[in-house]
Amino acid sequence: MPHHKRADLLAAATAFCESFAQQKPPDEILSHFSTASDVLAYEHGLPELAPFLGREFRGREGVQEYFKTISSCLSYEDMRFADYVVDAAENRVAVRGTARFTWTSTGESWDEVFAYALKFDDQRKVTSYEIWADSGAAYLASKGRLKALGGEQA
């Protein structure tokens, strides 16, 4: 596999992740996605725990809805990414992230480690965006019960 393809995928994944870390506007984040109708955003977890978990958000409108839903529930700070793993043969990149999240309606916050699995098209645009995160902390924070368990940090 040519080295430039791996480097191009790494650059595309880094730019995508940095748009989150820098809290860029939604349109700028969406610009990293393919315009294909089957583009996907999917955050793993039980749908009963949060409105953005366990359901497929398909197409650009679906991805836009995912980000709108997330931003209506959560805020974040100090987001960082590391440990990028590139599979140039499959146009995939996995990456580990960290951030401090706050459930906005309760004000409860937690530090989290999460993972993204990204699939790209030949133009280095995201076609699949999967997220694995701490859905338990998000659920408890949404109910105002995280702090009582000692999960919230000052």
N, C-alpha and C positions, 0 to 999 in steps of 0.2 A: 504494500500500500504506500503510495507516495507520501512523503513527509509533509508536503504542503497541505494535503487534505486534512491531516490530523491537526496541523497548526491552524488552518482555517476554521475547523470545527471548535477548537479550543477558544479561538478569538470570538466566534459567534456566541458560544456559551458564556464566556466571560462578559461580553457586552450585555447580554440578556440579564445575567445575574446582577451586574453592576447597576443596571437601570432600576432594579429593586432596591439595592443597597443605598443608592443615591435618592431614592423616593421620587423618581421621575414621574411626570404626568402620565395618566393611563394611556393616552394616545401614543406616547413614546414607547411605553412597554409593549403595547399592541403592535407597534411597527416591527417588532422582532418575530412576529408570528406570520406564518404562511396565510395567503388569502384563500387557500383550498377550503372547500365546504366541509371536509372531514377533520379539520384541525380540532384538537381535543385538549381540554384542561380537566384534570381529575385529581382530587385530593382524597386519598384513601382514608377510610373511617366509616363509622356507622352514621347514616344520615340523621338518625334521631339525636345525635350529639350536637350538631351545628348545621346551619342551612347550606354550607358550602362543602360538606363532607359526603362522600359515598354516592355522588351522582355525576354523570357525565355532562360537561358543558361543551357542546359541539358547535363548530362553525365560529366565525369571528364574533357574531352576536352572542353566542354562548360563552365564549372566552371573556368577552366584555362583561357579560352578566356575572361570571365568576368573580372578576376583579371588583365589580360594584358590590357584590354580596360580601366579599371579604372586607372591603373598606368600610362597609356599614357596621361591621362587627368588631374589627380589630384595628389597632394602630401598632406601629413597631418602631424600634430604634436600634442603633448599633448593629445593623445587619452586616454580616461578613460571610464570604464564601472561601472554601479551600478544598483541597483534595479532589481536584477534577480528574475524572477517568474518562478517556476518549476511546471509543470503538469506531475507528474510521471506516471499517468494512460495513458497519450497519448504520452509520450516520447518527450515532448515539453518544451522549455525554451524561455522566452521572456526577453529581457534586453534593458536597456537604455544606450546610449553612448553619449559622448561629445568629440569634437575635433576641431581643427582649420584646415580648408581645404584651399588649394590654387589651383586655376586652373592654371596649369603650363604654358600654352602658353601666358596668359595675366598677370600672377603674382598677380591677384586679390585674396584676402583671406577673409574668413568669419568664425565666430565661429558658431558651429552647435550642436544641440541636435538631435539624430537619434535613431531609434529603430531597433532591430533585432528580428525576430521570427525564432527559430531554431527547427528543428525536427530531432530526432536521431533514429538510428536503435538499435537493441539489443546489439550491440558491442560498443555503445556510439559514433558512427561516424555520422556526419551530413549528412542527406539525403535531407533536404530542408533548404535553407538559404534565408530568405526574409528580405529586407531592406526597411525602410521608412525613408526618409531624406528630406532635404530642396532642392528640385529640382529647385525651383525658384531662389535661391541664386546661385546654380551651373550654371544655364542657363545664368543669368546676368553676372556672373564672366567670363563665356566662351566668352561672347560678349564684355567684357571690360566695362560693364555698371554698375557693382555693386558699385564701388567706387563713381560714380557720384550720386548715390541715397543715399549715406551715409551709405551703408551696410558694407563697408570695414573698418576694425579697424586696426590701426597702430600697 
